[in-house]
């Protein structure tokens, strides 16, 4: 009969397993860095090829970055030297030394620069950059936006104007893309063909929409004063294995409409939802709030997903990586997770990932998380509370703070919780914690950012953004 391990031996085994887990996480992170470095190195020009074309992206959800890499690979295959970089990594010397630059710029919120471009907008697109002479630079600008916002493509337009004011010469008129409009992207590819001097620029490979089957739907907040929120579970309709994704990634859903029923032209454009599960859960899980139009009718996508789509019915969907909200280099850090409403989806996925590491390695000492979540009523809107309470009892979550704005106790929001626990916030950040914010752009995200800057200071918050320790998925 096998001997029972002594307590010291068991402890050593657990320590060894934990170290093995840390090594595995480190190896995966190093592999991703190596793959990124290899991709960048593949685009480097040969000696004597001249200055490379700058392909610069300002990305919030990863879409602009994805288009930038597609652009760079296409130009490289056409024989042009290329350098890809986030706009925030570029300084005035890099712009002055370039001859051609292509800008793929998303707009964040109501006309603002995405987080990754904030240093560029602050340091160069300000009075400090007024004397910059870019008359030797030829440019092309693709502005990505959402026409439902007042300042549609606001940052892309501001960037284009700033470049022209400093003498940069446009190779073609600015192209604007409303929620990844395929016609606008086709225009961009056509302009690239002319720029590269070829009629057969390599086609871009994009994930296709495939049918996914709705296997479960559960109303999470019956009786709430807020809009109904549903938990959805979807699997590939053809029974094929689940594709790979990571915590932080998104799905795009495209709902077919009856054009004879008078639906507008942008009804077919995909809607994005943050995934609330991992592949190990056996399905894609989503949190979807049913939205209501001004005339009282439900939103096209949310209405279909939360009510119109029958169980076992299918919907067209595809997964999209969201690199700026993945765990990245923060795998071993403490996590401060802040969100409201359906923003809990992305935070839940990160907590599930941490729980899976603990379960698979029997580790009990990995860095804990602090969850701050806001909704309307504690009696109806404490989504996944049993799951969160279990994680807290198990030590995965060190602190779980809830804010309910419609409870009798008063209008409490997540930013108020951060203010209340300002000392803990400073201590966690000083200890190396990473901060992930998911949920409403209007109200929550801006208020949380203001509290962070008041508590930590602008320089430290900007440093967190630059180091990838402050990441946001807000909408």
Residue, then its C-alpha position, 0 to 999 in steps of 0.5 A: x500500500x502506498x505510503x501516505x505523504x507526511x505534512x512536510x512532504x505534502x507542503x513541498x509538493x504544493x510548493x513545487x506545483x506552484x512553482x511549476x504553475x508560475x514557470x508555465x505562466x512565465x513560459x506562455x508569456x515569453x512565448x507570446x512576446x517571442x511570437x510578437x517579436x518574430x512578427x515584427x522582425x519579419x517586417x524589418x527592412x533589409x539593409x539599404x532599403x530606406x526608412x520603413x513605412x510607419x503603420x501606427x495604430x490607436x486601438x482600444x478594443x484591438x480592432x485598429x491594431x488588427x487592421x494595422x498588422x493586416x496592413x503591414x503584412x500586405x505591404x511587406x508582401x508587396x516588397x515594402x519595408x514596414x514598422x508597426x507600432x502603437x501611436x503612443x510609442x512614437x515620438x517626434x523624432x520617429x515622425x520627422x525621420x519617416x517618409x510615409x506613415x499610415x495611421x489606423x485610429x479608433x475613437x474612444x468614447x466621445x471623441x477621445x484618444x484610446x488609452x494606448x494613444x493617450x501619451x501621443x495625444x497629450x505630449x504631441x497633439x498639444x501646444x508642445x507639438x505646435x512647432x513640429x515640421x512634418x512637411x517631408x511626411x506623406x500620410x494616410x489615415x483610416x479613422x474607426x468609429x461608431x456613428x451612434x456617438x455624437x463625435x463620430x471618428x472624433x480622434x481620427x479626424x483630430x489626428x488627421x487635422x493635426x498632421x495636416x496642420x504640421x505640413x504632412x501631405x495626405x496620399x489620399x483623403x481620410x477614410x472613415x469606417x463606421x463599426x468596421x464597415x466592409x466598404x470602408x475597409x475595401x477602400x483602405x485596401x484599394x488605397x494601399x494597392x495604389x500606394x504599393x504600386x500593385x494591383x494584386x495586394x494580398x487579400x486579408x484573412x478575417x474570421x468568418x461568421x459561423x452558426x452558434x447554437x443557443x443551448x441555455x438562457x437564464x434571466x439574471x435579474x427578475x424584478x430589477x428596476x434596470x433593464x433585464x440581463x440574461x446569461x447565455x450559453x452558446x456552442x458551435x452549431x455543427x458540433x465542432x470543437x470550441x475555438x481557443x480564446x482567452x479571458x478578455x476576448x470578445x465575440x461579434x454577433x451578426x443578426x440577420x434581419x428582414x429588409x422588407x420589414x424596414x430595418x435600417x442599413x446598419x442593422x447587419x453590422x456586428x455587435x460585440x460582447x465580452x466573453x464571460x467564460x473560458x473554453x474549459x467551460x464547454x461553451x461561450x457564456x455571455x451577459x447581455x442586457x436587453x436595450x430599448x430604443x426610443x420608440x420602446x422596441x428592443x435593440x436588434x441584437x440584444x432583443x434577438x439574443x434575450x428573447x427572439x432567438x429560441x433555445x436550440x436556435x442559431x445565430x451568426x457569431x465569430x470570436x475576436x481577440x482583445x489583446x488590450x484586455x487580456x491578462x498579458x504580463x499581469x498573470x502573476x500580479x494581484x488584480x483590482x477588477x472594477x466594473x458595473x452592469x454587464x461589465x462583470x462578464x469580462x471580470x468574471x472570465x479573468x476570475x475563472x482563469x485564476x480559479x482554473x490555475x489554482x484548481x489545475x495546480x492545487x496552488x493556494x498562494x497565487x496573487x489574489x483579486x479585489x472585486x468592486x462591482x456596481x449595479x442597481x439593487x442588491x435584491x435583484x442585481x447581485x449577478x453570480x453572487x454565489x460564485x463570487x462568494x465561493x471564490x472569496x471563501x476560497x481565497x481567490x478574491x481577497x475583497x469583494x465590494x458591492x455598490x448598489x445605486x438604488x438601494x435605500x442606503x443611498x446612491x453608491x457607485x464603484x467610484x465611491x468604493x474606490x474613494x472609501x478604500x483609497x489606502x487599500x488602492x494605494x497599497x495594492x498598486x504599490x505592491x504591483x497590482x494590475x487594474x482592469x475596468x469593464x462596463x459603462x463608458x458613460x458615468x462609470x469609466x470616467x468617474x473611476x479614472x478621476x478617482x484613480x488620478x486623484x488618489x494616485x496622481x496623473x503620472x502614476x496612472x499614466x505609468x500604469x497605462x504605459x506598463x499595461x497595468x491599467x486596462x479597460x474594456x468600456x462601451 
